[in-house]
Amino acid sequence: MKLSYLTKYLLLPLATLLPALLTGCGKNSLAEQVASAEIALAADDVASTRTICDNITSKPFESSGIEASELCRLSILYMQLDERTDASDALELAVRCYREAWKQNADSARAFFDHLPVDQDKYAMMLATLSESIDKPGEFPIEDHDTIPADSALDF
């Protein structure tokens, strides 16, 4: 895959430096840190994205001061990390952020997920399904649409 000039010479070096800058300077707001993670992911720097996200979520949500909108953004970032890496806990962290966002401020979470770009809708749907299945594990019937019922006749 050929990177554009902007990505290769501006975004990639910036994304590489962001984790070091963020950990060395506690003055960045959480929103700025999440934005840095989004920039790093856009530059295909999944390692920096993961580092930034993990630094944000390493503290308990209650004491970190992270708002529902940032938790929503983090849930999408972790979903994208799950899709791009073999990290086994990215999905768990995505669901954790998603659930906490709804717990903190349902109106803010709803507004965020209602205005997601179309290409990110799949993450919101998966998060909603996973979260619901955690709350009500026995209520989702498993349907296998790829099988043919045993009593159906195949005419060739």
Disulfide bonds with the S-S distance in Angstrom:
none
